[in-house]
Amino acid sequence: MLLASACQPKTKSPAVEKTNPHHHLSAMQSTLIRQQLLLNLPSASGLEVIGDKLFIIGDDSPLLYQLQVNTWDLTTTYSLLKTEDFITGRIPKSLKPDLECLTSFTFNNTTYLLAFGSGSTSKRDMAYLVPLADASETPPVVQEISLRNLYQVLQADTTITTGGSLNLEAAATSSEHLYLLQRSINNGPDVLLTFSLPAFITYLLQPTGNLPNYTVVPLQLPQINGYKAGFSGASFFDDKLFITASVENTNDAYLDGEVLGSFAGYIPMNQASDPTLYTARLTDTTGQFYLGKVESVRILQKIENNQYRALAVTDNDDGQSELLELVLTLP
């Protein structure tokens, strides 16, 4: 294993706690100020920023893409998994690992990227752990980890799936917690899953051992033309869990539909016992709705007391991806 096993915290069997938070479509503003097509980077689904490096994954790509955070130039790629099904530039839907979640954490003085499959089919239950060296040209040794045992428990938990399919779409970490976001179908509530980060790291060390404890918070997202938004991205910053959500004309976790638009929002995590979700539909600087499908978000900095600069990626289901710069203005 790549991780050292010293000082592992003990974990318990999964326990579920359900609360009833509120959704508030507020005076928050979500504004697109810059965008760029990402050539040769298909189906962007997750991003993370570490220092001056921007990392992106695609849901039908076996690669991890590294860009410069300021110039948005692609500098290198790393292979996350071996496959012979990428010859057309996209892994076929029935075979793709559906990597939708990307986050990072530091353990024993090493920073790791962690990419998750969505869990929506049996081929989508893997995670990929990537150690990042401070200054090295050597490609990282990627560790493949099966999350099947955990995903089976999450799939069976009806407070998460409401009888539908597990469909994890976003991940974020704070110093203490790992957050995963379930995107529901059939107009059920989307769900925020919270794990102890040390306990989850222990699970990564031994994925056949005890499963990590988690809590469940259902969240109701806004609609466009009668179609509910679904979680797509997450970023923890300034004691807030920032999220993105997109709207598609589909009721299937497997099949894509017409993209109707996207939202950004946040949950004040100091109100975690009864959190409120604030959202705003993404617009451009002229006030026109942005109609792309935002897949992930990462807060870069706090600009003013109530404004944040963020990066986001899109996937419009045709193999093309865009990188966006956003300004989020909180009420």
SEVOVO-732786 format. One line per field, with one value per residue (C-alpha): residue in three letters; residue number from 1; x, y, z. Coordinates in nm, 4 decimals. Layout:
residu = [ALA / ...] $
num = [NUM / ...] $
x = [X / ...] $
y = [Y / ...] $
z = [Z / ...] $
END
This chain:
residu = [MET / LEU / LEU / ALA / SER / ALA / CYS / GLN / PRO / LYS / THR / LYS / SER / PRO / ALA / VAL / GLU / LYS / THR / ASN / PRO / HIS / HIS / HIS / LEU / SER / ALA / MET / GLN / SER / THR / LEU / ILE / ARG / GLN / GLN / LEU / LEU / LEU / ASN / LEU / PRO / SER / ALA / SER / GLY / LEU / GLU / VAL / ILE / GLY / ASP / LYS / LEU / PHE / ILE / ILE / GLY / ASP / ASP / SER / PRO / LEU / LEU / TYR / GLN / LEU / GLN / VAL / ASN / THR / TRP / ASP / LEU / THR / THR / THR / TYR / SER / LEU / LEU / LYS / THR / GLU / ASP / PHE / ILE / THR / GLY / ARG / ILE / PRO / LYS / SER / LEU / LYS / PRO / ASP / LEU / GLU / CYS / LEU / THR / SER / PHE / THR / PHE / ASN / ASN / THR / THR / TYR / LEU / LEU / ALA / PHE / GLY / SER / GLY / SER / THR / SER / LYS / ARG / ASP / MET / ALA / TYR / LEU / VAL / PRO / LEU / ALA / ASP / ALA / SER / GLU / THR / PRO / PRO / VAL / VAL / GLN / GLU / ILE / SER / LEU / ARG / ASN / LEU / TYR / GLN / VAL / LEU / GLN / ALA / ASP / THR / THR / ILE / THR / THR / GLY / GLY / SER / LEU / ASN / LEU / GLU / ALA / ALA / ALA / THR / SER / SER / GLU / HIS / LEU / TYR / LEU / LEU / GLN / ARG / SER / ILE / ASN / ASN / GLY / PRO / ASP / VAL / LEU / LEU / THR / PHE / SER / LEU / PRO / ALA / PHE / ILE / THR / TYR / LEU / LEU / GLN / PRO / THR / GLY / ASN / LEU / PRO / ASN / TYR / THR / VAL / VAL / PRO / LEU / GLN / LEU / PRO / GLN / ILE / ASN / GLY / TYR / LYS / ALA / GLY / PHE / SER / GLY / ALA / SER / PHE / PHE / ASP / ASP / LYS / LEU / PHE / ILE / THR / ALA / SER / VAL / GLU / ASN / THR / ASN / ASP / ALA / TYR / LEU / ASP / GLY / GLU / VAL / LEU / GLY / SER / PHE / ALA / GLY / TYR / ILE / PRO / MET / ASN / GLN / ALA / SER / ASP / PRO / THR / LEU / TYR / THR / ALA / ARG / LEU / THR / ASP / THR / THR / GLY / GLN / PHE / TYR / LEU / GLY / LYS / VAL / GLU / SER / VAL / ARG / ILE / LEU / GLN / LYS / ILE / GLU / ASN / ASN / GLN / TYR / ARG / ALA / LEU / ALA / VAL / THR / ASP / ASN / ASP / ASP / GLY / GLN / SER / GLU / LEU / LEU / GLU / LEU / VAL / LEU / THR / LEU / PRO] $
num = [1 / 2 / 3 / 4 / 5 / 6 / 7 / 8 / 9 / 10 / 11 / 12 / 13 / 14 / 15 / 16 / 17 / 18 / 19 / 20 / 21 / 22 / 23 / 24 / 25 / 26 / 27 / 28 / 29 / 30 / 31 / 32 / 33 / 34 / 35 / 36 / 37 / 38 / 39 / 40 / 41 / 42 / 43 / 44 / 45 / 46 / 47 / 48 / 49 / 50 / 51 / 52 / 53 / 54 / 55 / 56 / 57 / 58 / 59 / 60 / 61 / 62 / 63 / 64 / 65 / 66 / 67 / 68 / 69 / 70 / 71 / 72 / 73 / 74 / 75 / 76 / 77 / 78 / 79 / 80 / 81 / 82 / 83 / 84 / 85 / 86 / 87 / 88 / 89 / 90 / 91 / 92 / 93 / 94 / 95 / 96 / 97 / 98 / 99 / 100 / 101 / 102 / 103 / 104 / 105 / 106 / 107 / 108 / 109 / 110 / 111 / 112 / 113 / 114 / 115 / 116 / 117 / 118 / 119 / 120 / 121 / 122 / 123 / 124 / 125 / 126 / 127 / 128 / 129 / 130 / 131 / 132 / 133 / 134 / 135 / 136 / 137 / 138 / 139 / 140 / 141 / 142 / 143 / 144 / 145 / 146 / 147 / 148 / 149 / 150 / 151 / 152 / 153 / 154 / 155 / 156 / 157 / 158 / 159 / 160 / 161 / 162 / 163 / 164 / 165 / 166 / 167 / 168 / 169 / 170 / 171 / 172 / 173 / 174 / 175 / 176 / 177 / 178 / 179 / 180 / 181 / 182 / 183 / 184 / 185 / 186 / 187 / 188 / 189 / 190 / 191 / 192 / 193 / 194 / 195 / 196 / 197 / 198 / 199 / 200 / 201 / 202 / 203 / 204 / 205 / 206 / 207 / 208 / 209 / 210 / 211 / 212 / 213 / 214 / 215 / 216 / 217 / 218 / 219 / 220 / 221 / 222 / 223 / 224 / 225 / 226 / 227 / 228 / 229 / 230 / 231 / 232 / 233 / 234 / 235 / 236 / 237 / 238 / 239 / 240 / 241 / 242 / 243 / 244 / 245 / 246 / 247 / 248 / 249 / 250 / 251 / 252 / 253 / 254 / 255 / 256 / 257 / 258 / 259 / 260 / 261 / 262 / 263 / 264 / 265 / 266 / 267 / 268 / 269 / 270 / 271 / 272 / 273 / 274 / 275 / 276 / 277 / 278 / 279 / 280 / 281 / 282 / 283 / 284 / 285 / 286 / 287 / 288 / 289 / 290 / 291 / 292 / 293 / 294 / 295 / 296 / 297 / 298 / 299 / 300 / 301 / 302 / 303 / 304 / 305 / 306 / 307 / 308 / 309 / 310 / 311 / 312 / 313 / 314 / 315 / 316 / 317 / 318 / 319 / 320 / 321 / 322 / 323 / 324 / 325 / 326 / 327 / 328 / 329 / 330 / 331] $
x = [0.0000 / 0.1151 / -0.0189 / 0.1527 / -0.0713 / 0.0486 / -0.2004 / -0.5078 / -0.8321 / -1.0861 / -1.4054 / -1.7518 / -2.0080 / -2.1952 / -2.4524 / -2.7053 / -2.8381 / -3.1114 / -3.2016 / -3.4352 / -3.2510 / -3.4032 / -3.3335 / -3.3256 / -3.3081 / -3.1499 / -3.0073 / -2.6833 / -2.5271 / -2.3229 / -2.1485 / -1.9358 / -1.6514 / -1.4166 / -1.4379 / -1.2120 / -1.2607 / -1.0335 / -0.9003 / -0.8197 / -0.9744 / -1.3041 / -1.6023 / -1.4511 / -1.6121 / -1.3902 / -1.1195 / -0.8851 / -0.6301 / -0.3069 / -0.0628 / -0.0188 / -0.1439 / -0.4949 / -0.5955 / -0.8939 / -1.0525 / -1.3041 / -1.5776 / -1.4850 / -1.1085 / -0.8365 / -0.6141 / -0.5477 / -0.4860 / -0.2533 / -0.2818 / -0.1332 / -0.3912 / -0.3262 / -0.2677 / -0.4975 / -0.2301 / -0.2216 / 0.1234 / 0.1078 / -0.1165 / -0.0936 / -0.2529 / -0.4970 / -0.5956 / -0.5033 / -0.7556 / -0.7656 / -1.0994 / -0.9684 / -0.8521 / -1.1353 / -1.0550 / -1.3505 / -1.4197 / -1.7636 / -2.0431 / -2.0978 / -1.7289 / -1.6246 / -1.5151 / -1.7339 / -1.4883 / -1.7055 / -1.5464 / -1.2023 / -1.0662 / -0.7413 / -0.6063 / -0.2716 / -0.1560 / 0.1886 / 0.3208 / 0.2144 / -0.0661 / -0.2921 / -0.5516 / -0.8462 / -1.0807 / -1.4038 / -1.6285 / -1.9976 / -2.1087 / -2.4023 / -2.2969 / -2.0665 / -1.7917 / -1.7983 / -1.6961 / -1.3221 / -1.1152 / -0.7724 / -0.5256 / -0.2484 / 0.0449 / 0.1858 / 0.5552 / 0.6604 / 0.9135 / 0.9522 / 0.9283 / 0.8609 / 0.5004 / 0.3147 / 0.2458 / -0.1334 / -0.3076 / -0.6333 / -0.8783 / -1.2075 / -1.4909 / -1.7360 / -1.8038 / -1.8797 / -2.0797 / -2.2969 / -2.3901 / -2.4589 / -2.6678 / -2.8791 / -2.9344 / -3.2693 / -3.2080 / -2.9381 / -3.0776 / -3.4549 / -3.4834 / -3.2916 / -2.9272 / -2.6208 / -2.4840 / -2.1998 / -2.1107 / -1.8856 / -1.6347 / -1.4688 / -1.2568 / -1.2083 / -0.9408 / -1.1786 / -1.4335 / -1.4856 / -1.8045 / -1.9674 / -2.2712 / -2.5337 / -2.7209 / -3.0679 / -3.3064 / -3.6867 / -3.7071 / -3.5985 / -3.3838 / -3.0127 / -2.7986 / -2.4908 / -2.2838 / -2.0316 / -1.7477 / -1.4718 / -1.1662 / -0.9280 / -1.1772 / -1.2068 / -0.8286 / -0.8214 / -1.0765 / -0.8557 / -0.5709 / -0.7815 / -1.0937 / -1.1847 / -1.2012 / -1.4591 / -1.6611 / -1.6438 / -1.9278 / -2.1284 / -2.4220 / -2.6905 / -2.8485 / -3.1145 / -3.1239 / -3.3879 / -3.2450 / -3.4182 / -3.5788 / -3.5703 / -3.8836 / -4.0026 / -3.6764 / -3.4861 / -3.1203 / -2.8777 / -2.5478 / -2.2399 / -1.9523 / -1.8273 / -1.5511 / -1.4924 / -1.3684 / -1.4122 / -1.6319 / -1.8702 / -1.9419 / -1.9762 / -2.1663 / -2.2626 / -2.5732 / -2.6956 / -3.0309 / -3.0875 / -3.4042 / -3.3618 / -3.4752 / -3.1952 / -2.8588 / -2.7099 / -2.8569 / -2.7827 / -3.0480 / -3.0784 / -2.8862 / -3.1090 / -2.8659 / -2.6601 / -2.6559 / -2.3879 / -2.4526 / -2.3241 / -2.4087 / -2.2810 / -2.1245 / -2.1359 / -2.5095 / -2.4509 / -2.7223 / -2.9861 / -2.8098 / -2.9544 / -2.8639 / -2.8376 / -2.8279 / -2.8189 / -2.8531 / -2.5316 / -2.5392 / -2.2880 / -2.1873 / -2.4869 / -2.7314 / -2.8041 / -2.8384 / -2.5415 / -2.6795 / -2.3806 / -2.3583 / -2.1239 / -1.9624 / -1.7280 / -1.6159 / -1.3121 / -1.2961 / -0.9665 / -0.9879 / -1.2079 / -1.2158 / -1.4195 / -1.6310 / -1.9036 / -1.7368 / -1.5383 / -1.3430 / -1.3867 / -1.3002 / -1.5458 / -1.5488 / -1.8263 / -1.9163 / -2.1768 / -2.1911 / -2.0420 / -1.6817 / -1.6020 / -1.5171 / -1.4854 / -1.2988 / -1.4862 / -1.3940 / -1.6793 / -1.7457 / -1.9849 / -2.1509 / -2.3133 / -2.6142] $
y = [0.0000 / 0.3538 / 0.4880 / 0.4167 / 0.2399 / 0.4023 / 0.5615 / 0.4324 / 0.5480 / 0.2788 / 0.2720 / 0.1409 / -0.0220 / 0.2304 / 0.4300 / 0.6628 / 0.9918 / 1.1654 / 1.5313 / 1.7586 / 2.0649 / 2.3461 / 2.4764 / 2.8497 / 3.0090 / 3.3295 / 3.6601 / 3.4733 / 3.5335 / 3.2913 / 3.4620 / 3.3176 / 3.5555 / 3.3386 / 3.0133 / 2.8011 / 2.4843 / 2.2044 / 2.0314 / 1.6595 / 1.6414 / 1.4530 / 1.4580 / 1.6568 / 1.5461 / 1.6510 / 1.9008 / 1.9827 / 2.2612 / 2.2037 / 2.4931 / 2.6143 / 2.2865 / 2.2097 / 1.8434 / 1.7248 / 1.3821 / 1.2766 / 1.0209 / 0.8256 / 0.8786 / 0.6697 / 0.9755 / 1.2379 / 1.5737 / 1.8342 / 2.2016 / 2.5292 / 2.6969 / 3.0499 / 2.9880 / 2.6825 / 2.5200 / 2.1395 / 2.0354 / 1.6571 / 1.3545 / 1.0499 / 0.7111 / 0.6149 / 0.2791 / 0.0455 / -0.0016 / -0.0909 / 0.0850 / 0.4429 / 0.4195 / 0.6440 / 0.9046 / 0.8074 / 0.4811 / 0.3466 / 0.4191 / 0.0524 / 0.0089 / 0.3439 / 0.3726 / 0.6849 / 0.8765 / 1.1606 / 1.2605 / 1.4108 / 1.5477 / 1.5594 / 1.5133 / 1.5138 / 1.2140 / 1.1567 / 1.4692 / 1.3473 / 1.5011 / 1.2563 / 1.2946 / 1.0558 / 0.9848 / 0.7891 / 0.6049 / 0.6943 / 0.3461 / 0.3511 / 0.0148 / -0.2697 / -0.1298 / 0.2029 / 0.1067 / 0.1746 / 0.4515 / 0.5711 / 0.7122 / 0.9327 / 1.0499 / 1.3844 / 1.4601 / 1.8171 / 1.8311 / 1.5238 / 1.4410 / 1.0757 / 0.9740 / 0.8906 / 0.5292 / 0.5098 / 0.2758 / 0.1152 / 0.0444 / -0.1412 / 0.0356 / -0.2462 / -0.3366 / 0.0228 / 0.0930 / -0.2130 / -0.0790 / 0.2690 / 0.1229 / -0.0721 / 0.2333 / 0.3729 / 0.7005 / 0.7564 / 0.5988 / 0.6165 / 0.2857 / 0.4074 / 0.3769 / 0.4914 / 0.7832 / 0.9651 / 1.2801 / 1.4927 / 1.4796 / 1.7357 / 1.7261 / 1.9501 / 1.8908 / 1.6563 / 1.5233 / 1.3691 / 1.4787 / 1.2792 / 1.4007 / 1.1612 / 1.2782 / 1.1297 / 1.0409 / 1.0395 / 1.3747 / 1.2281 / 1.4397 / 1.4622 / 1.3544 / 1.4787 / 1.1971 / 1.2917 / 1.0637 / 1.1178 / 1.1757 / 0.9785 / 0.6899 / 0.6968 / 0.6959 / 0.3905 / 0.2265 / 0.3022 / 0.1252 / -0.1870 / -0.1771 / -0.5330 / -0.4302 / -0.2354 / 0.0147 / 0.3800 / 0.5446 / 0.8108 / 1.0473 / 1.1276 / 1.4674 / 1.4893 / 1.8151 / 1.9419 / 2.1241 / 2.3755 / 2.2987 / 2.4221 / 2.3636 / 2.1029 / 1.9057 / 1.8908 / 1.9851 / 1.7182 / 1.7544 / 1.7616 / 1.9208 / 2.0164 / 2.2239 / 2.2937 / 2.6463 / 2.9012 / 2.6692 / 2.6302 / 2.3395 / 2.4966 / 2.2889 / 2.2833 / 2.1191 / 2.0674 / 1.9970 / 1.7376 / 1.6216 / 1.2638 / 1.0382 / 0.7853 / 0.7657 / 0.5911 / 0.7778 / 1.1434 / 1.3969 / 1.7478 / 1.9930 / 2.2751 / 2.4704 / 2.4703 / 2.6139 / 2.6991 / 2.7166 / 2.6607 / 2.5103 / 2.6867 / 2.3897 / 2.5596 / 2.4834 / 2.1157 / 1.9958 / 2.1749 / 2.3091 / 2.5461 / 2.5137 / 2.8427 / 2.8305 / 3.0594 / 2.9744 / 3.0313 / 3.3336 / 3.5195 / 3.8825 / 4.0044 / 3.8116 / 3.5410 / 3.1851 / 2.9564 / 2.6381 / 2.4073 / 2.1172 / 2.2137 / 1.8992 / 2.0144 / 2.3241 / 2.4379 / 2.7613 / 2.9425 / 3.2413 / 3.4795 / 3.8112 / 4.0199 / 3.9560 / 3.7897 / 3.7049 / 3.3991 / 3.3158 / 2.9613 / 2.7279 / 2.4803 / 2.2256 / 2.1206 / 1.8085 / 1.8463 / 1.4719 / 1.5166 / 1.4596 / 1.8282 / 1.9961 / 2.3555 / 2.5208 / 2.8097 / 3.0884 / 3.1948 / 3.4676 / 3.3582 / 3.6390 / 3.5281 / 3.7082] $
z = [0.0000 / -0.0612 / 0.2660 / 0.5951 / 0.8417 / 1.1618 / 1.4006 / 1.2240 / 1.3877 / 1.4614 / 1.2578 / 1.3234 / 1.1027 / 0.8894 / 1.0795 / 0.9234 / 1.0515 / 0.8563 / 0.8847 / 0.6936 / 0.5641 / 0.3636 / 0.0165 / -0.0386 / -0.3833 / -0.2618 / -0.3774 / -0.4404 / -0.7818 / -0.9918 / -1.2837 / -1.5633 / -1.6481 / -1.8596 / -2.0520 / -2.2709 / -2.4714 / -2.3475 / -2.6563 / -2.6284 / -2.2816 / -2.3112 / -2.0772 / -1.7892 / -1.4638 / -1.1716 / -1.0913 / -0.8065 / -0.7575 / -0.5640 / -0.5639 / -0.9218 / -1.0699 / -1.1901 / -1.2165 / -1.4209 / -1.4765 / -1.7421 / -1.6905 / -2.0059 / -1.9991 / -1.8289 / -1.7847 / -1.5201 / -1.6884 / -1.5346 / -1.6337 / -1.5124 / -1.2927 / -1.4253 / -1.7967 / -1.8308 / -2.0489 / -2.0459 / -1.9247 / -1.8852 / -1.8424 / -1.6184 / -1.6712 / -1.3953 / -1.5394 / -1.8204 / -2.0966 / -2.4649 / -2.5080 / -2.5388 / -2.8996 / -3.0219 / -2.7554 / -2.5321 / -2.3500 / -2.4540 / -2.2062 / -2.1200 / -2.0277 / -1.8840 / -1.5174 / -1.4841 / -1.2679 / -1.1404 / -0.8085 / -0.7526 / -0.4261 / -0.2297 / 0.1208 / 0.3015 / 0.5044 / 0.6553 / 0.4806 / 0.1356 / -0.0688 / -0.2512 / -0.5219 / -0.4899 / -0.7826 / -0.7351 / -0.9760 / -0.9556 / -0.8468 / -1.0912 / -1.2448 / -1.1386 / -1.3637 / -1.1787 / -0.8247 / -0.8334 / -0.6766 / -0.7830 / -0.5314 / -0.6711 / -0.4524 / -0.5614 / -0.5146 / -0.4374 / -0.7220 / -0.9374 / -1.3057 / -1.2241 / -1.2903 / -0.9688 / -0.8807 / -0.8964 / -0.6546 / -0.7685 / -0.4854 / -0.5069 / -0.3248 / -0.3993 / -0.0355 / 0.0570 / -0.2580 / -0.2006 / 0.1439 / 0.0051 / -0.2788 / -0.0305 / 0.1908 / 0.0755 / 0.2587 / -0.0042 / -0.3200 / -0.2472 / -0.4300 / -0.7345 / -0.8318 / -0.6432 / -0.8448 / -0.6672 / -0.8581 / -0.6372 / -0.3529 / -0.1275 / 0.1853 / 0.4858 / 0.7470 / 0.9301 / 0.6811 / 0.3395 / 0.1661 / -0.1151 / -0.3094 / -0.4450 / -0.7551 / -0.7475 / -1.0259 / -1.0475 / -0.8635 / -0.5305 / -0.2990 / -0.3602 / -0.0652 / 0.1197 / 0.2727 / 0.5419 / 0.6533 / 0.9059 / 0.6860 / 0.9134 / 0.9179 / 0.5394 / 0.5006 / 0.7272 / 0.4978 / 0.1953 / 0.3743 / 0.4109 / 0.1900 / 0.2899 / 0.6570 / 0.8560 / 0.6556 / 0.7621 / 0.9499 / 0.7642 / 0.8016 / 0.5458 / 0.4790 / 0.2021 / 0.0063 / -0.2335 / -0.5335 / -0.7647 / -1.1002 / -1.4570 / -1.6664 / -1.4170 / -1.4196 / -1.0911 / -1.0687 / -0.9523 / -0.7693 / -0.9948 / -0.8007 / -0.4543 / -0.2936 / 0.0754 / 0.1498 / 0.4301 / 0.6400 / 0.3474 / 0.1157 / -0.2272 / -0.4821 / -0.8458 / -0.9860 / -1.3408 / -1.5006 / -1.7714 / -1.9412 / -1.8156 / -1.5331 / -1.5710 / -1.3900 / -1.6952 / -1.9940 / -2.0693 / -2.1619 / -2.3035 / -2.0823 / -1.9565 / -1.7379 / -1.4182 / -1.0668 / -0.8123 / -0.4423 / -0.0921 / 0.2445 / 0.5606 / 0.7392 / 1.0797 / 1.0551 / 0.9793 / 1.2197 / 1.0092 / 0.6997 / 0.4430 / 0.0748 / -0.1144 / -0.4949 / -0.7968 / -1.1637 / -1.3581 / -1.5893 / -1.8019 / -1.7442 / -1.9479 / -1.7309 / -1.9897 / -1.8580 / -1.9227 / -2.0798 / -2.0345 / -1.7898 / -1.5067 / -1.3653 / -1.0904 / -0.9003 / -0.7008 / -0.5006 / -0.5623 / -0.3319 / -0.1383 / -0.3262 / -0.0839 / 0.2236 / 0.0197 / -0.3129 / -0.4189 / -0.7341 / -0.8609 / -1.1453 / -1.2934 / -1.5752 / -1.8082 / -2.0049 / -2.2751 / -2.3514 / -2.7006 / -2.5955 / -2.5509 / -2.2224 / -2.1111 / -1.8269 / -1.6651 / -1.4267 / -1.1996 / -0.9469 / -0.6725 / -0.4777 / -0.1534 / -0.0029] $
END
